[in-house]
Structures are given as C-alpha cells and as structure tokens.
C-alpha cells in the first residue's frame, strides 16, 4: 500500500468573496478530492497548519451542463470542505500550502 501524503487531501483553497467573508467567523474553505472524508480532513488540517479544528462540513457540487455561445458544455463537479477553527485561530492562505 502506498503512503499517502498529508497534502493529497487538499487540492486548493477556495478564494471567493463569500469564503473571504466566512474567514471572519474562523471558517476556511478548501477544494478536496471526492475520496476524502471528515475524519481524515480534520487530522490533516490540524497537522499541516497546527490549528484546532472544531467542525468540518462537506459539500458535493454535482457535474452540470450549461450553455455557452449556443453550445452545451459540461462543468465538472467537485467537493469542498468548510473547516471551522477554534476561536482566535486562523490560517493565512496567502502564504500557500
């Protein structure tokens, strides 16, 4: 069995207006692979960033089709995790993972 690296469970941080506003409430949003779950995410986030995670919420965005210039295009789905940190702690996403 191959050894899984800690960073394999985080694809990228989601930096949008809504996720930036959520960071004021100690919530950070990450795009994660479909195979990840809450327990593994909690352990890995705590080890990587050295913070205390109180809660993990996961949202599955389904694959959908949309029309662009009269053509049907598939928009690939993804899974995102909203990580709630202990009060007073934060993660600086500008430094990179």
N, CA, C and O atoms as a MOPAC input file, in Angstrom:
PM7 MOZYME 1SCF
protein

 N      0.84400 1    -1.17500 1     0.00000 1
 C      0.00000 1     0.00000 1     0.00000 1
 C      0.89400 1     1.24500 1     0.00000 1
 O      1.85100 1     1.31100 1     0.77100 1
 N      0.60300 1     2.20700 1    -0.83100 1
 C      1.42600 1     3.40200 1    -0.91700 1
 C      1.08300 1     4.36800 1     0.21200 1
 O     -0.05700 1     4.44400 1     0.66900 1
 N      2.09700 1     5.09700 1     0.64300 1
 C      1.91600 1     6.04900 1     1.72700 1
 C      1.27600 1     7.32200 1     1.17600 1
 O      1.74800 1     7.86800 1     0.17900 1
 N      0.22200 1     7.79100 1     1.80400 1
 C     -0.49200 1     8.98300 1     1.35600 1
 C      0.10100 1    10.19500 1     2.05500 1
 O      0.27100 1    10.19400 1     3.27500 1
 N      0.41000 1    11.20700 1     1.29800 1
 C      0.97800 1    12.43000 1     1.84600 1
 C     -0.13800 1    13.28500 1     2.44200 1
 O     -1.28400 1    13.18200 1     2.00600 1
 N      0.17100 1    14.11800 1     3.42000 1
 C     -0.83400 1    14.95700 1     4.07300 1
 C     -1.50400 1    15.91100 1     3.09700 1
 O     -2.69700 1    16.19200 1     3.21600 1
 N     -0.73400 1    16.40800 1     2.13100 1
 C     -1.26600 1    17.39500 1     1.19500 1
 C     -2.14300 1    16.78500 1     0.10500 1
 O     -2.75800 1    17.52500 1    -0.66200 1
 N     -2.21800 1    15.46400 1     0.01600 1
 C     -3.03600 1    14.81500 1    -1.00600 1
 C     -4.52300 1    15.00800 1    -0.77000 1
 O     -5.31300 1    14.80800 1    -1.69300 1
 N     -4.93200 1    15.38900 1     0.43100 1
 C     -6.34400 1    15.58300 1     0.73200 1
 C     -6.80100 1    17.02300 1     0.57100 1
 O     -7.95400 1    17.34000 1     0.86400 1
 N     -5.91600 1    17.90100 1     0.10900 1
 C     -6.29600 1    19.29100 1    -0.15000 1
 C     -5.87400 1    19.63400 1    -1.56700 1
 O     -4.69000 1    19.57000 1    -1.89800 1
 N     -6.83700 1    19.99900 1    -2.40900 1
 C     -6.49600 1    20.38100 1    -3.78100 1
 C     -6.09500 1    21.84700 1    -3.81800 1
 O     -5.01800 1    22.18800 1    -4.30700 1
 N     -6.96300 1    22.71900 1    -3.29900 1
 C     -6.66200 1    24.15100 1    -3.29700 1
 C     -7.61600 1    24.86400 1    -2.34700 1
 O     -8.69700 1    24.35400 1    -2.05500 1
 N     -7.22200 1    26.04500 1    -1.86400 1
 C     -8.17500 1    26.85000 1    -1.09900 1
 C     -9.14200 1    27.53800 1    -2.04900 1
 O     -8.77900 1    27.88400 1    -3.17400 1
 N    -10.36100 1    27.73300 1    -1.59800 1
 C    -11.36200 1    28.44200 1    -2.40000 1
 C    -11.34500 1    29.89800 1    -1.94200 1
 O    -11.67300 1    30.20400 1    -0.79600 1
 N    -10.95600 1    30.79300 1    -2.85600 1
 C    -10.86800 1    32.20900 1    -2.52000 1
 C    -11.91900 1    32.95600 1    -3.33700 1
 O    -11.69400 1    33.32500 1    -4.49000 1
 N    -13.06200 1    33.16300 1    -2.70900 1
 C    -14.15000 1    33.92800 1    -3.31100 1
 C    -14.58700 1    34.97900 1    -2.29400 1
 O    -14.09600 1    35.01100 1    -1.16600 1
 N    -15.50500 1    35.82700 1    -2.70800 1
 C    -15.99300 1    36.85200 1    -1.78700 1
 C    -16.69200 1    36.21400 1    -0.59000 1
 O    -16.51300 1    36.64900 1     0.54800 1
 N    -17.48200 1    35.18900 1    -0.85300 1
 C    -18.21100 1    34.52500 1     0.22500 1
 C    -17.26500 1    33.80100 1     1.18600 1
 O    -17.43900 1    33.87600 1     2.40200 1
 N    -16.27300 1    33.10600 1     0.64800 1
 C    -15.34700 1    32.38900 1     1.53300 1
 C    -14.45500 1    33.35700 1     2.30400 1
 O    -14.04400 1    33.05100 1     3.42300 1
 N    -14.15000 1    34.51500 1     1.73100 1
 C    -13.37800 1    35.52300 1     2.44900 1
 C    -14.17900 1    36.09000 1     3.61500 1
 O    -13.63000 1    36.33100 1     4.69000 1
 N    -15.47200 1    36.30200 1     3.40500 1
 C    -16.33500 1    36.77200 1     4.49300 1
 C    -16.47500 1    35.71600 1     5.58800 1
 O    -16.60400 1    36.05200 1     6.76600 1
 N    -16.45000 1    34.44000 1     5.19800 1
 C    -16.55400 1    33.35800 1     6.18200 1
 C    -15.30900 1    33.27000 1     7.04400 1
 O    -15.37900 1    32.78700 1     8.17400 1
 N    -14.16500 1    33.73000 1     6.53400 1
 C    -12.92300 1    33.65100 1     7.31300 1
 C    -12.97000 1    34.55200 1     8.53900 1
 O    -12.21100 1    34.34300 1     9.48600 1
 N    -13.85000 1    35.55100 1     8.53600 1
 C    -14.02800 1    36.38200 1     9.72300 1
 C    -14.65500 1    35.59600 1    10.87000 1
 O    -14.47900 1    35.94600 1    12.03700 1
 N    -15.39300 1    34.52500 1    10.53300 1
 C    -16.02500 1    33.66700 1    11.52900 1
 C    -15.22000 1    32.39000 1    11.77300 1
 O    -15.77900 1    31.37500 1    12.18800 1
 N    -13.89800 1    32.43600 1    11.51400 1
 C    -12.99500 1    31.29600 1    11.69700 1
 C    -13.36500 1    30.10500 1    10.81900 1
 O    -13.22400 1    28.96000 1    11.24900 1
 N    -13.83400 1    30.35100 1     9.60000 1
 C    -14.16600 1    29.27400 1     8.67100 1
 C    -13.32200 1    29.43100 1     7.41600 1
 O    -13.23600 1    30.51700 1     6.84200 1
 N    -12.69800 1    28.33100 1     6.99400 1
 C    -11.84400 1    28.30400 1     5.82100 1
 C    -12.41300 1    27.26500 1     4.85400 1
 O    -12.86900 1    26.20400 1     5.28000 1
 N    -12.38900 1    27.56900 1     3.54500 1
 C    -12.96200 1    26.68400 1     2.53300 1
 C    -11.83900 1    26.12200 1     1.66300 1
 O    -11.00100 1    26.86800 1     1.15800 1
 N    -11.83200 1    24.78200 1     1.49000 1
 C    -10.85500 1    24.10400 1     0.64400 1
 C    -11.57000 1    23.22500 1    -0.37400 1
 O    -12.62100 1    22.65700 1    -0.07800 1
 N    -11.00400 1    23.11400 1    -1.57100 1
 C    -11.46100 1    22.14200 1    -2.55100 1
 C    -10.71300 1    20.85400 1    -2.26000 1
 O     -9.48600 1    20.86000 1    -2.15200 1
 N    -11.44400 1    19.73600 1    -2.12900 1
 C    -10.84500 1    18.46000 1    -1.72500 1
 C    -11.23000 1    17.37600 1    -2.72400 1
 O    -12.20700 1    17.54200 1    -3.45400 1
 N    -10.48400 1    16.26000 1    -2.77600 1
 C    -10.84900 1    15.16500 1    -3.68200 1
 C    -12.11600 1    14.45600 1    -3.21500 1
 O    -12.50200 1    14.54700 1    -2.05000 1
 N    -12.75700 1    13.74500 1    -4.14800 1
 C    -14.00400 1    13.04900 1    -3.83600 1
 C    -13.80000 1    11.92300 1    -2.82200 1
 O    -14.75400 1    11.52200 1    -2.15500 1
 N    -12.58600 1    11.41100 1    -2.69300 1
 C    -12.33900 1    10.27800 1    -1.79900 1
 C    -12.12400 1    10.68700 1    -0.34700 1
 O    -12.07400 1     9.81900 1     0.52500 1
 N    -11.99500 1    11.98200 1    -0.05900 1
 C    -11.70300 1    12.41000 1     1.30800 1
 C    -12.96300 1    12.41500 1     2.17600 1
 O    -14.08500 1    12.53200 1     1.68300 1
 N    -12.73500 1    12.28200 1     3.49400 1
 C    -13.85100 1    12.32000 1     4.43500 1
 C    -13.50900 1    13.26000 1     5.58800 1
 O    -12.40200 1    13.79400 1     5.64900 1
 N    -14.45100 1    13.46200 1     6.49300 1
 C    -14.30400 1    14.45600 1     7.55700 1
 C    -13.18300 1    14.12400 1     8.53500 1
 O    -12.41800 1    15.00700 1     8.92100 1
 N    -13.07900 1    12.87200 1     8.93500 1
 C    -12.07100 1    12.49200 1     9.92600 1
 C    -10.65800 1    12.70600 1     9.39500 1
 O     -9.80100 1    13.24800 1    10.09300 1
 N    -10.42100 1    12.27800 1     8.15800 1
 C     -9.09300 1    12.43100 1     7.56500 1
 C     -8.76900 1    13.90000 1     7.36100 1
 O     -7.64500 1    14.32700 1     7.62500 1
 N     -9.73800 1    14.68400 1     6.89300 1
 C     -9.51600 1    16.11000 1     6.69000 1
 C     -9.17200 1    16.81000 1     7.99600 1
 O     -8.25900 1    17.63300 1     8.03900 1
 N     -9.88900 1    16.49000 1     9.04800 1
 C     -9.63500 1    17.12700 1    10.34200 1
 C     -8.21300 1    16.84900 1    10.81500 1
 O     -7.51400 1    17.76800 1    11.24200 1
 N     -7.77400 1    15.58700 1    10.74200 1
 C     -6.43100 1    15.23100 1    11.17200 1
 C     -5.36500 1    15.93200 1    10.33300 1
 O     -4.38800 1    16.45300 1    10.87100 1
 N     -5.55700 1    15.94300 1     9.00800 1
 C     -4.55100 1    16.52600 1     8.13300 1
 C     -4.45700 1    18.04000 1     8.28400 1
 O     -3.35300 1    18.58500 1     8.29100 1
 N     -5.58600 1    18.72800 1     8.40500 1
 C     -5.57700 1    20.18800 1     8.57900 1
 C     -4.88500 1    20.54700 1     9.88600 1
 O     -4.11400 1    21.50600 1     9.93900 1
 N     -5.15500 1    19.78200 1    10.94300 1
 C     -4.52200 1    20.05800 1    12.23800 1
 C     -3.01000 1    19.84600 1    12.17800 1
 O     -2.25800 1    20.59800 1    12.79700 1
 N     -2.55400 1    18.82100 1    11.43400 1
 C     -1.12300 1    18.56100 1    11.33100 1
 C     -0.42100 1    19.58600 1    10.44200 1
 O      0.66900 1    20.05000 1    10.77700 1
 N     -1.03300 1    19.94000 1     9.32200 1
 C     -0.38800 1    20.84400 1     8.36700 1
 C     -0.28900 1    22.25900 1     8.91600 1
 O      0.79100 1    22.85000 1     8.91100 1
 N     -1.41100 1    22.81200 1     9.39200 1
 C     -1.46100 1    24.22100 1     9.78700 1
 C     -1.29400 1    24.44700 1    11.28700 1
 O     -1.22400 1    25.59500 1    11.72400 1
 N     -1.22700 1    23.36800 1    12.09500 1
 C     -1.06600 1    23.44900 1    13.55100 1
 C     -2.14600 1    24.32300 1    14.19700 1
 O     -1.85100 1    25.25500 1    14.94500 1
 N     -3.40400 1    23.99600 1    13.88800 1
 C     -4.56600 1    24.67000 1    14.45800 1
 C     -5.50900 1    23.61000 1    15.02400 1
 O     -5.33400 1    22.41900 1    14.76600 1
 N     -6.50700 1    24.04100 1    15.79500 1
 C     -7.51800 1    23.13200 1    16.32900 1
 C     -8.79200 1    23.26300 1    15.50900 1
 O     -9.37200 1    24.34500 1    15.42100 1
 N     -9.22600 1    22.16000 1    14.91000 1
 C    -10.44100 1    22.13900 1    14.09700 1
 C    -11.60000 1    21.70500 1    14.97600 1
 O    -11.53000 1    20.67000 1    15.63800 1
 N    -12.68700 1    22.50900 1    14.98300 1
 C    -13.84700 1    22.14700 1    15.78900 1
 C    -14.91900 1    21.44300 1    14.96300 1
 O    -15.67800 1    20.63100 1    15.49300 1
 N    -14.98600 1    21.75200 1    13.66100 1
 C    -16.06700 1    21.19500 1    12.85100 1
 C    -15.63700 1    21.15100 1    11.38700 1
 O    -14.88800 1    22.01400 1    10.92800 1
 N    -16.11900 1    20.13100 1    10.65100 1
 C    -15.85500 1    20.00900 1     9.21600 1
 C    -17.18400 1    19.75200 1     8.51300 1
 O    -17.88100 1    18.78800 1     8.83200 1
 N    -17.53300 1    20.60300 1     7.56800 1
 C    -18.71900 1    20.40500 1     6.73500 1
 C    -18.25600 1    20.15400 1     5.31100 1
 O    -17.34200 1    20.82000 1     4.82500 1
 N    -18.88800 1    19.18600 1     4.63200 1
 C    -18.51000 1    18.84100 1     3.26400 1
 C    -19.69700 1    19.05800 1     2.33900 1
 O    -20.82400 1    18.67100 1     2.65000 1
 N    -19.42700 1    19.68900 1     1.18400 1
 C    -20.45100 1    19.96600 1     0.19000 1
 C    -20.01900 1    19.35500 1    -1.13200 1
 O    -18.89900 1    19.59800 1    -1.58300 1
 N    -20.87900 1    18.56900 1    -1.76200 1
 C    -20.61800 1    17.99800 1    -3.07600 1
 C    -21.29200 1    18.84700 1    -4.13900 1
 O    -22.51400 1    18.99100 1    -4.13500 1
 N    -20.50600 1    19.41200 1    -5.05200 1
 C    -21.04600 1    20.15500 1    -6.18400 1
 C    -21.13700 1    19.17800 1    -7.35800 1
 O    -20.12200 1    18.62900 1    -7.78800 1
 N    -22.34400 1    18.96100 1    -7.87400 1
 C    -22.57200 1    17.99600 1    -8.92700 1
 C    -22.11300 1    18.51500 1   -10.28800 1
 O    -22.06600 1    19.72300 1   -10.52100 1
 N    -21.77500 1    17.58700 1   -11.18000 1
 C    -21.47300 1    17.94300 1   -12.56400 1
 C    -22.75200 1    18.45700 1   -13.20200 1
 O    -23.82500 1    17.88700 1   -13.00300 1
 N    -22.64000 1    19.53500 1   -13.97100 1
 C    -23.82500 1    20.11500 1   -14.59400 1
 C    -23.48700 1    20.55800 1   -16.00600 1
 O    -22.32000 1    20.69700 1   -16.37000 1
 N    -24.52500 1    20.77500 1   -16.79000 1
 C    -24.32600 1    21.28400 1   -18.14000 1
 C    -24.79300 1    22.72400 1   -18.20100 1
 O    -25.75500 1    23.11200 1   -17.53700 1
 N    -24.09600 1    23.51000 1   -19.00800 1
 C    -24.52300 1    24.88500 1   -19.19900 1
 C    -24.31700 1    25.26300 1   -20.65500 1
 O    -23.52000 1    24.64800 1   -21.36400 1
 N    -25.04000 1    26.27900 1   -21.08900 1
 C    -24.93400 1    26.74900 1   -22.46100 1
 C    -23.95400 1    27.90800 1   -22.52900 1
 O    -24.07900 1    28.88600 1   -21.79100 1
 N    -22.97400 1    27.79000 1   -23.42500 1
 C    -22.02500 1    28.85400 1   -23.66800 1
 C    -21.92800 1    29.05800 1   -25.17200 1
 O    -21.48500 1    28.16600 1   -25.89500 1
 N    -22.33800 1    30.22300 1   -25.64000 1
 C    -22.31100 1    30.56600 1   -27.06500 1
 C    -23.07800 1    29.55200 1   -27.90000 1
 O    -22.65700 1    29.19300 1   -29.00000 1
 N    -24.20100 1    29.09500 1   -27.37300 1
 C    -25.07300 1    28.17900 1   -28.10200 1
 C    -24.65200 1    26.73000 1   -28.05700 1
 O    -25.25900 1    25.90300 1   -28.73800 1
 N    -23.64100 1    26.38800 1   -27.28600 1
 C    -23.17300 1    25.00800 1   -27.19400 1
 C    -23.33500 1    24.51400 1   -25.76400 1
 O    -23.20400 1    25.28000 1   -24.80800 1
 N    -23.62400 1    23.21800 1   -25.63100 1
 C    -23.69700 1    22.60700 1   -24.31300 1
 C    -22.28900 1    22.25800 1   -23.85000 1
 O    -21.51200 1    21.64800 1   -24.58500 1
 N    -21.97600 1    22.65100 1   -22.62900 1
 C    -20.66600 1    22.37100 1   -22.04100 1
 C    -20.88000 1    21.74100 1   -20.67300 1
 O    -21.73700 1    22.18000 1   -19.90600 1
 N    -20.09600 1    20.71000 1   -20.37100 1
 C    -20.16100 1    20.09700 1   -19.04600 1
 C    -19.23000 1    20.83700 1   -18.11100 1
 O    -18.06200 1    21.05700 1   -18.43000 1
 N    -19.74800 1    21.22100 1   -16.95400 1
 C    -18.94600 1    21.82800 1   -15.89900 1
 C    -18.69700 1    20.73300 1   -14.87100 1
 O    -19.63300 1    20.19600 1   -14.27900 1
 N    -17.41600 1    20.40800 1   -14.66500 1
 C    -17.06000 1    19.30500 1   -13.78400 1
 C    -17.41100 1    19.63000 1   -12.33800 1
 O    -17.19900 1    20.75200 1   -11.87900 1
 N    -17.94300 1    18.65700 1   -11.63200 1
 C    -18.28000 1    18.82100 1   -10.22700 1
 C    -17.05200 1    18.68600 1    -9.34600 1
 O    -16.00400 1    18.22300 1    -9.79700 1
 N    -17.17800 1    19.08400 1    -8.11000 1
 C    -16.09000 1    18.98400 1    -7.15400 1
 C    -16.65700 1    18.88800 1    -5.74900 1
 O    -17.85800 1    19.04500 1    -5.53100 1
 N    -15.77400 1    18.62900 1    -4.80700 1
 C    -16.15500 1    18.50900 1    -3.40600 1
 C    -15.41400 1    19.59200 1    -2.64500 1
 O    -14.21300 1    19.77700 1    -2.83900 1
 N    -16.12200 1    20.31400 1    -1.77500 1
 C    -15.44100 1    21.32800 1    -0.98100 1
 C    -15.74700 1    21.11700 1     0.49200 1
 O    -16.81000 1    20.62300 1     0.86800 1
 N    -14.78000 1    21.50800 1     1.31200 1
 C    -14.88500 1    21.33100 1     2.74800 1
 C    -14.80000 1    22.68800 1     3.42200 1
 O    -13.91500 1    23.49100 1     3.12300 1
 N    -15.73300 1    22.93700 1     4.33900 1
 C    -15.71500 1    24.15300 1     5.14300 1
 C    -15.19200 1    23.75900 1     6.52100 1
 O    -15.83200 1    23.00100 1     7.25000 1
 N    -14.02300 1    24.28700 1     6.86300 1
 C    -13.33700 1    23.94300 1     8.10300 1
 C    -13.57900 1    25.05500 1     9.11400 1
 O    -13.24900 1    26.21200 1     8.85400 1
 N    -14.15400 1    24.71300 1    10.26500 1
 C    -14.35700 1    25.68600 1    11.34000 1
 C    -13.24000 1    25.51400 1    12.35800 1
 O    -13.01400 1    24.41900 1    12.87400 1
 N    -12.54600 1    26.60900 1    12.63900 1
 C    -11.41700 1    26.58400 1    13.56700 1
 C    -11.84500 1    27.05100 1    14.95100 1
 O    -12.88900 1    27.68200 1    15.11600 1
 N    -11.01000 1    26.72500 1    15.94900 1
 C    -11.25600 1    27.17000 1    17.30600 1
 C    -11.16700 1    28.69300 1    17.34700 1
 O    -10.40900 1    29.29900 1    16.59100 1
 N    -11.94400 1    29.29800 1    18.23200 1
 C    -11.99600 1    30.75700 1    18.32300 1
 C    -10.61400 1    31.34000 1    18.59300 1
 O     -9.89200 1    30.86800 1    19.47100 1
 N    -10.25500 1    32.36500 1    17.83300 1
 C     -8.96200 1    33.01500 1    17.99000 1
 C     -7.87500 1    32.48300 1    17.08100 1
 O     -6.79400 1    33.06900 1    17.01900 1
 N     -8.12800 1    31.37400 1    16.36200 1
 C     -7.13600 1    30.81800 1    15.46300 1
 C     -7.49200 1    31.14600 1    14.02000 1
 O     -8.65700 1    31.37800 1    13.69800 1
 N     -6.47900 1    31.16500 1    13.15000 1
 C     -6.73600 1    31.43500 1    11.73200 1
 C     -5.64700 1    30.78000 1    10.89400 1
 O     -4.59700 1    30.38500 1    11.40100 1
 N     -5.92500 1    30.67400 1     9.59700 1
 C     -4.97300 1    30.13500 1     8.62500 1
 C     -4.72200 1    31.22800 1     7.60600 1
 O     -5.66700 1    31.79900 1     7.06100 1
 N     -3.45400 1    31.52600 1     7.34200 1
 C     -3.09600 1    32.53700 1     6.35100 1
 C     -2.94900 1    31.85400 1     4.99600 1
 O     -1.96500 1    31.15400 1     4.75900 1
 N     -3.92200 1    32.05200 1     4.10400 1
 C     -3.91100 1    31.39700 1     2.80200 1
 C     -2.97600 1    32.08200 1     1.81200 1
 O     -2.68600 1    31.50700 1     0.76300 1
 N     -2.49600 1    33.28000 1     2.10200 1
 C     -1.62400 1    33.97300 1     1.15500 1
 C     -0.21500 1    33.38500 1     1.12400 1
 O      0.52900 1    33.62400 1     0.17300 1
 N      0.16200 1    32.61900 1     2.15300 1
 C      1.49700 1    32.02800 1     2.17400 1
 C      1.58100 1    30.79800 1     1.28000 1
 O      2.68200 1    30.39400 1     0.90400 1
 N      0.44000 1    30.18700 1     0.92700 1
 C      0.44400 1    28.99000 1     0.10300 1
 C      0.52500 1    27.73600 1     0.94200 1
 O      0.84700 1    27.77600 1     2.13000 1
 N      0.22400 1    26.61600 1     0.29500 1
 C      0.23000 1    25.34100 1     1.00300 1
 C      1.56000 1    24.64600 1     0.76800 1
 O      1.78100 1    23.54700 1     1.27700 1

